[in-house]
């Protein structure tokens, strides 16, 4: 019988005595399945316990390797800090396989940034750097899977927490400690902080007075490559005295190739401080380079400038531009575009170029061009030495400077040159150079509107009374800006220039030819007044008809229509009536149709008829 149990029920009363019934209860198959499940569960629990048993056995075996290992394994491992401490000690003992057993338990811990930073603070950055290296090998050898990821995460968290200025100052102070282990720990901690630590060390080096602290700071900075390299370049370029000497020595020790143009210039006479010059010679020698003469040094600097100008190896886009302020003894960071960063890099080199004894007039003009550029990028005034240089340039030299700026597409410098020429108001600035038009006339056709407007403004300030090579570009430029309705300020200015030229006389034959464009500005409210000034002195039939049409438009403000009536009167008095008889008759029709209009409209239309009837 399949899975059955016989159960006999006992009689409950005498009536049931003779009716004993044997009941068979069939047990379902589920019962047997339940029994099997219990057995399987026990087997499963036993199987899951195997790794733990194996781990315990492994640790027990490891304890027999020696008293040192046994002592470490007996230490408490309840907190992450205790667990990690045991792992580090086992690694120090060379027991990487034992450490891997404990690491597998520790690796699953989820720690916040503050907790990770606290671990780095307790055990030191050096241990985590070693753990990261152990992780590289461990993933295939010792079994420390994930160690590198964990170590890097802790170092990153530590850098975030450690970038606090007070902590950085404390670490820098520890570099002067008498205890070598404290100095070593400070160097390690500063090395992993990142840019904040490098900046703190560099600025501390600028203020350091004792040889020991300077040495410790330089050793620390040497461990911060590659992030520290642009900071060192900034310090070499703009540092002074002992600080510049120390940074140059460090550049030589690091074989910093980007520093070579400055080292060459300093060694060849761009620096007067003997200790700095000696350091530059020594740094070049460490790199296996001979000290250049002044001609070679100039060639090296110019070569680097040309390389940057040719867009080869542009500066990194994400990193800020760094300048060292020698007065404040601090690094300043400026977030600029890649193209602006290139300009700043070239400008810094040109400042070194003109410090060479054999710097030419062309070198000084080049430096001035880039000085204008970076003053615009950094929103700073032009340095006094460059401003004095600009003020002493002749008209011919300013023309050459403008030519060089245009050739190099240096917009800011070109605008500055045109404004300087405008302040001189000398028409020799428009004289041809051989068979070529002047640089000022060339700028009138530039695609950049700011530069083009600056050139036009300068020519208006010069106010030439005779034609010149390139004069045919003036009228198109004037009308272009006059009709630039999206820039009403420039449009009003250009309309004013046009009105003045038409009123007093001009050498631009194309002015009237392009005058039909005035219709584009008449109905722009912000340009109407300036447009009326032009129409009053334009002296064409079209201009008079435009004014009549404006006066007769009832939907326009009466004040503007009255101003147009005054402009029309001025035009008629100066040029006479230039309208056809048919156009005059149409104006009578307009007046007659205004019988139902307001009195102001009738009055202004009547004034027009009075002028036409004279």
C-alpha positions in Angstrom: 0.0 0.0 0.0 1.5 3.3 -1.0 2.5 5.5 1.9 -0.3 4.5 4.4 -0.7 4.2 8.2 -3.5 2.1 9.8 -5.4 3.8 12.7 -8.2 2.2 14.6 -10.7 4.4 16.4 -12.0 3.4 19.8 -15.7 3.1 20.5 -17.2 6.1 22.2 -20.4 4.4 23.5 -22.1 1.0 23.6 -23.9 1.8 20.4 -20.6 1.9 18.6 -19.2 -1.3 20.2 -20.5 -3.5 17.5 -19.7 -1.0 14.7 -16.0 -0.8 15.0 -14.6 0.6 11.9 -11.1 0.5 10.8 -10.2 3.7 9.0 -7.2 3.9 6.7 -5.8 7.4 6.3 -3.6 8.0 3.3 -0.6 10.2 3.9 0.1 12.6 1.0 3.3 12.6 -0.9 4.0 16.1 0.5 5.0 14.6 3.8 7.8 12.6 2.1 8.9 15.7 0.2 9.1 17.6 3.4 11.4 15.0 4.9 13.6 15.1 1.9 13.7 19.0 2.2 15.0 18.7 5.8 17.8 16.5 4.7 18.7 18.8 1.8 18.6 21.8 4.1 21.1 20.1 6.4 23.3 19.2 3.6 23.1 22.7 2.2 24.0 24.3 5.5 26.9 22.0 5.7 28.1 23.1 2.3 27.8 26.8 3.0 29.8 26.3 6.2 32.7 24.9 4.2 34.4 28.3 3.3 34.2 29.4 6.9 35.6 26.1 8.1 38.3 26.3 5.5 39.1 29.9 6.4 39.3 29.0 10.1 41.5 26.1 9.2 43.7 28.3 7.0 44.2 30.9 9.8 44.8 28.1 12.3 47.5 26.7 10.1 48.9 30.2 9.5 49.2 30.7 13.3 51.7 27.8 13.4 54.1 29.6 11.1 55.6 31.6 13.9 54.8 33.6 17.0 54.6 36.9 15.1 51.8 35.7 12.8 50.0 34.0 15.7 50.2 37.2 17.8 48.8 39.3 14.9 45.9 36.8 14.3 45.1 37.0 18.0 44.5 40.7 17.8 40.8 42.0 17.8 39.2 42.4 14.4 35.8 43.8 15.3 36.0 47.3 13.6 37.2 48.2 10.0 40.2 49.9 11.5 41.2 46.8 13.5 40.6 44.5 10.5 42.7 46.7 8.2 45.4 47.1 10.8 45.8 43.3 10.9 45.9 43.1 7.1 48.6 45.7 7.0 50.7 43.9 9.7 50.4 40.6 7.8 51.5 42.3 4.6 54.5 43.8 6.5 55.4 40.3 7.7 55.2 39.0 4.1 52.2 36.9 4.8 50.2 38.1 1.8 48.2 34.8 1.5 47.0 35.1 5.1 46.2 38.7 4.7 44.1 37.8 1.6 41.9 35.5 3.8 41.1 38.4 6.1 40.8 40.9 3.2 38.0 38.9 1.7 35.9 39.6 4.8 37.0 43.3 5.0 36.5 44.2 1.4 32.7 44.2 1.6 32.7 47.0 4.2 30.9 50.1 3.0 32.7 53.1 4.4 31.8 56.8 4.0 34.4 59.3 2.9 35.1 60.6 6.4 35.7 57.0 7.6 38.0 56.3 4.7 39.9 59.5 5.3 40.3 58.6 9.0 41.8 55.3 8.0 44.4 57.0 5.8 45.1 59.4 8.7 45.6 56.6 11.1 47.8 54.3 8.9 49.4 56.9 6.6 49.2 57.4 2.9 52.3 55.3 2.2 50.5 52.1 3.4 47.6 52.8 1.1 49.9 53.4 -1.8 51.6 50.1 -1.1 48.1 48.5 -0.8 47.2 49.8 -4.2 50.3 48.2 -5.7 49.6 45.0 -3.8 46.1 45.1 -5.3 47.6 45.2 -8.8 49.5 42.0 -8.1 47.0 40.6 -5.7 44.2 40.2 -8.2 46.2 37.5 -9.9 48.6 36.4 -7.2 47.9 37.0 -3.5 44.1 37.3 -3.8 43.7 40.9 -2.6 40.9 41.5 -5.1 39.6 45.1 -5.1 42.5 46.3 -2.9 43.6 48.9 -5.5 40.0 50.3 -5.9 39.6 50.5 -2.1 43.1 52.1 -1.6 42.5 54.7 -4.3 39.0 55.5 -2.9 40.5 56.0 0.5 43.3 58.2 -0.9 40.8 60.3 -2.8 38.6 60.7 0.3 41.7 61.7 2.3 42.7 64.2 -0.3 39.3 65.8 -0.1 39.4 66.0 3.7 43.1 66.9 3.8 42.8 69.9 1.5 41.6 71.9 4.4 44.0 74.8 4.7 44.6 74.3 8.4 45.5 70.7 7.9 47.8 71.6 5.0 49.6 74.2 7.2 50.0 71.6 9.9 51.5 69.1 7.5 53.9 71.8 6.2 54.9 72.5 9.7 55.6 68.8 10.3 58.2 69.0 7.6 60.4 70.9 10.0 60.0 68.3 12.8 63.1 66.8 14.3 61.7 63.3 14.0 62.4 61.7 10.6 59.3 59.5 10.7 57.1 62.6 11.2 58.7 64.4 8.3 58.3 61.2 6.1 54.7 60.9 7.1 54.0 64.6 6.3 55.7 64.2 2.9 53.5 61.2 2.1 50.3 62.8 3.3 51.0 66.0 1.3 51.9 64.0 -1.8 48.4 62.4 -2.0 46.4 65.6 -1.4 46.7 66.7 -5.0 46.9 70.2 -6.3 46.0 71.8 -3.0 49.0 70.1 -1.4 51.3 71.1 -4.2 50.1 74.7 -4.0 50.6 74.8 -0.3 54.1 73.4 -0.6 55.1 75.8 -3.4 53.8 78.8 -1.6 55.6 77.6 1.6 58.8 77.3 -0.4 58.4 80.9 -1.5 58.4 81.9 2.2 60.8 79.4 3.6 64.0 80.7 5.2 65.7 77.6 6.6 67.7 75.2 4.3 66.1 72.2 6.0 62.5 73.3 5.3 63.4 74.3 1.8 64.9 70.8 1.2 61.9 69.0 2.7 59.5 71.1 0.6 61.5 70.4 -2.6 61.5 66.6 -1.8 57.8 66.7 -1.3 57.1 68.6 -4.5 59.3 66.1 -6.4 56.8 63.4 -5.5 53.8 65.3 -6.9 54.4 64.9 -10.6 52.8 65.5 -13.1 50.3 67.8 -11.4 53.0 70.0 -10.0 54.8 70.7 -13.3 52.7 73.6 -14.6 53.0 75.2 -11.1 56.8 74.9 -11.4 56.8 76.6 -14.8 54.7 79.4 -13.4 57.1 79.8 -10.5 60.2 79.8 -12.8 58.6 82.4 -15.1 57.5 84.8 -12.4 59.4 83.9 -9.2 62.1 85.9 -7.7 65.4 85.4 -5.8 66.0 82.3 -3.6 62.6 80.9 -4.4 63.3 81.0 -8.2 66.6 79.4 -7.6 65.1 76.6 -5.6 62.4 75.9 -8.2 65.0 75.9 -11.0 67.1 73.4 -9.1 64.0 71.2 -8.7 63.2 71.5 -12.4 66.7 70.2 -13.2 66.3 67.4 -10.8 63.0 66.4 -12.4 64.4 66.9 -15.9 61.4 69.2 -16.6 61.7 69.7 -20.4 59.0 72.4 -20.5 61.3 74.6 -18.4 64.1 74.6 -20.9 63.2 77.9 -22.7 63.3 79.7 -19.4 66.4 78.0 -18.2 68.2 78.8 -21.4 67.1 82.5 -21.2 68.1 82.8 -17.6 71.5 81.2 -18.2 72.1 83.5 -21.2 71.4 86.8 -19.4 67.7 87.2 -18.8 68.4 87.2 -15.0 70.8 89.3 -12.9 70.8 87.3 -9.7 74.0 85.2 -9.8 72.6 82.3 -7.7 69.6 82.0 -10.0 71.9 82.0 -13.1 74.1 79.3 -11.6 71.1 77.2 -10.8 69.9 77.5 -14.4 73.3 76.3 -15.7 73.3 73.4 -13.2 69.7 72.4 -14.2 70.6 72.3 -17.9 73.6 70.2 -17.1 71.5 67.7 -15.2 69.3 67.4 -18.3 72.4 66.7 -20.4 72.1 70.1 -22.1 74.9 72.6 -22.6 74.5 76.2 -21.6 73.5 78.3 -24.6 74.9 81.7 -25.6 72.5 84.6 -26.0 71.8 84.0 -29.7 71.0 80.4 -29.1 68.8 81.2 -26.1 66.8 83.7 -28.1 66.3 81.1 -30.8 65.1 78.5 -28.3 62.5 80.9 -26.9 61.3 82.0 -30.3 61.1 78.4 -31.4 58.8 77.6 -28.5 56.7 80.6 -29.3 56.3 79.6 -32.9 55.5 76.0 -31.8 52.6 77.3 -29.6 51.4 79.6 -32.4 51.3 76.7 -34.8 48.7 74.9 -32.5 51.0 72.0 -31.8 50.5 70.3 -28.4 47.9 72.8 -27.1 47.7 73.2 -23.3 45.3 70.9 -21.4 41.8 72.2 -21.6 40.6 71.2 -18.2 43.5 72.5 -16.1 43.3 76.2 -14.9 46.0 78.7 -16.0 48.4 79.4 -13.2 50.3 82.6 -12.5 52.7 83.1 -9.6 52.3 86.4 -7.9 55.8 87.3 -6.6 54.5 90.1 -4.4 51.9 88.0 -2.6 54.0 84.9 -2.9 51.1 82.8 -4.1 49.7 81.0 -7.1 46.7 82.4 -8.8 44.4 80.1 -10.9 42.4 81.4 -13.8 39.9 79.3 -15.6 40.1 80.2 -19.3 39.5 78.5 -22.6 42.2 76.5 -24.4 42.7 79.2 -27.0 43.1 81.8 -24.2 45.5 79.5 -22.4 47.7 79.3 -25.5 47.8 83.2 -25.6 48.8 83.3 -22.0 51.6 80.7 -22.5 53.0 82.7 -25.5 52.7 86.0 -23.6 54.7 84.6 -20.7 57.4 83.5 -23.1 57.6 86.9 -24.8 58.1 88.6 -21.5 61.2 86.3 -21.0 62.2 87.0 -24.6 62.5 90.8 -24.1 64.6 90.3 -21.0 67.4 88.9 -23.1 70.3 91.3 -23.8 69.9 90.9 -27.6 66.1 91.4 -27.7 65.1 93.3 -30.9 62.5 95.9 -31.6 60.4 93.2 -33.2 60.7 91.1 -30.1 59.4 94.0 -28.0 56.5 94.7 -30.4 55.6 91.0 -30.2 55.6 91.1 -26.4 53.4 94.2 -26.6 50.9 92.5 -28.9 50.5 89.6 -26.5 50.4 91.9 -23.5 47.3 93.5 -24.9 45.8 90.1 -25.5 46.2 88.8 -22.0 45.1 92.1 -20.4 41.8 91.4 -22.2 41.7 87.7 -21.2 42.4 88.4 -17.5 40.4 91.6 -17.5 43.4 93.5 -16.1 44.9 96.8 -17.1 48.0 96.8 -19.4 51.1 96.7 -17.2 52.8 100.1 -16.8 56.0 99.0 -18.7 54.0 98.0 -21.7 51.8 101.1 -21.6 54.9 103.3 -21.5 56.3 101.3 -24.5 53.1 101.8 -26.5 53.0 105.5 -25.8 56.5 106.0 -27.1 55.9 104.2 -30.4 55.9 106.4 -33.5 53.0 106.3 -36.0 55.1 104.1 -38.3 55.9 101.7 -35.4 52.3 101.6 -34.4 51.4 100.8 -38.0 53.9 97.9 -38.0 52.5 96.7 -34.7 49.0 96.7 -36.1 50.3 94.9 -39.2 51.8 92.2 -37.0 48.7 91.9 -34.9 46.5 91.5 -38.0 48.9 89.0 -39.5 48.7 86.9 -36.3 45.0 87.4 -36.0 45.5 89.0 -32.6 42.2 90.9 -32.4 42.7 92.5 -29.0 46.1 93.8 -29.8 44.9 95.1 -33.2 42.1 97.0 -31.6 44.4 98.5 -29.1 46.8 99.6 -31.9 43.9 101.3 -33.8 42.8 103.2 -30.7 46.4 104.4 -30.1 46.5 105.6 -33.7 43.1 107.3 -33.2 44.4 109.1 -30.1 47.3 110.5 -32.2 44.8 111.7 -35.0 47.6 111.8 -37.5 46.7 111.2 -41.1 50.1 109.7 -41.9 48.7 106.5 -40.3 46.7 106.2 -43.6 49.6 106.5 -45.9 50.4 103.6 -48.2 53.3 101.3 -47.4 54.9 100.9 -50.9 52.2 99.5 -53.1 50.1 98.3 -50.2 47.4 100.1 -48.3 47.9 101.0 -44.7 47.3 98.5 -41.9 44.5 100.8 -40.7 42.7 100.6 -44.0 43.3 96.9 -44.1 41.6 96.5 -40.7 38.4 98.0 -42.2 37.8 94.8 -44.1 38.4 92.5 -41.2 35.8 89.9 -40.5 35.8 90.7 -36.8 33.2 93.4 -36.2 34.8 94.8 -33.1 38.1 95.3 -34.9 36.4 96.7 -38.0 34.5 99.2 -35.9 37.6 100.2 -34.0 39.4 100.9 -37.3 36.4 102.9 -38.6 36.3 104.9 -35.3 40.0 105.7 -35.7 39.6 106.9 -39.3 36.7 109.1 -38.2 39.0 110.6 -35.4 41.7 111.3 -38.0 39.1 112.8 -40.3 41.3 112.8 -43.5 40.5 115.5 -46.0 41.9 113.7 -49.0 41.4 110.3 -50.4 43.8 107.5 -49.5 44.5 103.9 -50.5 41.6 101.9 -49.1 39.2 104.9 -48.8 36.6 102.9 -50.8 36.2 100.7 -47.8 35.0 103.5 -45.5 31.5 104.0 -46.9 30.5 100.3 -46.9 31.8 100.0 -43.4 29.8 103.2 -42.3 26.6 102.0 -43.8 27.1 98.4 -42.5 27.3 99.6 -38.9 24.6 102.3 -39.4 22.1 99.6 -40.4 23.2 97.1 -37.7 19.8 97.4 -35.9 20.8 94.7 -33.4 23.5 97.0 -32.0 21.7 100.3 -31.7 24.6 102.0 -30.0 27.0 101.4 -32.9 24.3 102.2 -35.4 23.6 105.6 -33.8 27.3 106.4 -33.7 27.7 105.4 -37.4 24.7 107.4 -38.4 26.2 110.4 -36.6 29.5 110.0 -38.5 27.6 109.8 -41.8 25.6 112.9 -41.0 28.8 114.8 -40.0 30.6 113.8 -43.2 27.6 114.7 -45.4 27.3 118.0 -43.6 31.0 119.1 -43.7 32.3 117.3 -46.8 34.2 114.1 -47.3 36.5 112.3 -49.7 34.3 109.2 -50.0 32.7 109.0 -53.4 30.7 105.9 -52.5 28.7 107.6 -49.8 25.6 108.6 -51.9 25.7 105.3 -53.8 25.1 103.3 -50.7 22.7 105.8 -49.2 19.5 103.9 -50.0 20.2 101.7 -47.0 19.0 104.5 -44.8 15.4 103.2 -45.3 16.4 100.3 -43.1 16.8 102.5 -40.0 14.1 105.1 -40.4 11.3 103.1 -38.7 13.5 101.8 -35.9 12.4 103.9 -32.9 15.9 104.0 -31.3 17.4 105.1 -34.6 14.8 107.5 -35.9 16.4 110.7 -34.5 19.9 109.8 -35.8 18.4 108.8 -39.2 16.6 112.2 -39.5 20.0 113.9 -39.1 21.3 111.9 -42.1 18.2 112.5 -44.2 18.3 116.3 -43.6 21.8 116.5 -45.2 21.7 113.6 -47.7 20.3 115.8 -50.6 18.6 113.1 -52.7 15.1 112.8 -54.1 14.8 109.5 -52.3 15.7 111.0 -49.0 13.0 113.8 -49.3 10.4 111.2 -50.3 11.2 109.0 -47.3 10.7 112.0 -45.0 7.3 112.8 -46.6 6.2 109.2 -46.2 7.2 109.2 -42.6 5.4 112.5 -41.9 2.2 111.2 -43.5 2.0 108.0 -41.5 -0.7 108.7 -38.9 0.2 105.7 -36.8 3.6 107.1 -35.9 4.2 109.3 -32.8 3.4 112.9 -33.6 6.7 114.0 -32.0 8.7 111.9 -34.4 6.7 113.2 -37.4 7.3 116.8 -36.3 11.0 116.1 -36.1 10.8 114.6 -39.6 9.1 117.8 -40.8 12.0 119.9 -39.4 14.5 117.6 -41.2 12.5 118.0 -44.4 12.6 121.7 -44.1 16.3 121.7 -43.6 16.8 119.5 -46.7 14.6 121.8 -48.9 16.4 124.9 -47.8 19.8 123.4 -48.6 19.0 121.4 -51.7 15.7 122.7 -53.0 12.7 120.6 -53.9 13.9 117.4 -55.4 10.5 115.8 -55.8 8.6 115.2 -59.0 5.3 117.0 -59.7 3.4 113.8 -59.2 5.0 113.2 -55.8 4.0 116.8 -54.8 0.4 116.2 -55.9 0.3 113.0 -53.9 1.2 115.1 -50.9 -1.8 117.4 -51.5 -4.0 114.4 -51.6 -2.7 113.2 -48.2 -3.4 116.6 -46.7 -7.0 116.7 -48.1 -7.6 113.2 -46.7 -6.6 114.4 -43.2 -9.8 116.5 -42.6 -11.0 114.0 -40.0 -7.5 113.6 -38.4 -6.4 115.3 -35.2 -5.3 118.9 -35.3 -1.6 118.0 -34.8 -1.6 115.8 -37.9 -3.3 118.5 -39.9 -0.7 121.0 -38.7 2.4 119.0 -39.6 1.0 118.1 -43.0 0.2 121.8 -43.6 3.8 122.7 -42.8 4.9 120.4 -45.5 2.6 122.0 -48.1 3.8 125.4 -47.1 7.4 124.3 -48.0 6.3 122.7 -51.3 4.4 125.8 -52.3 7.4 128.2 -51.9 
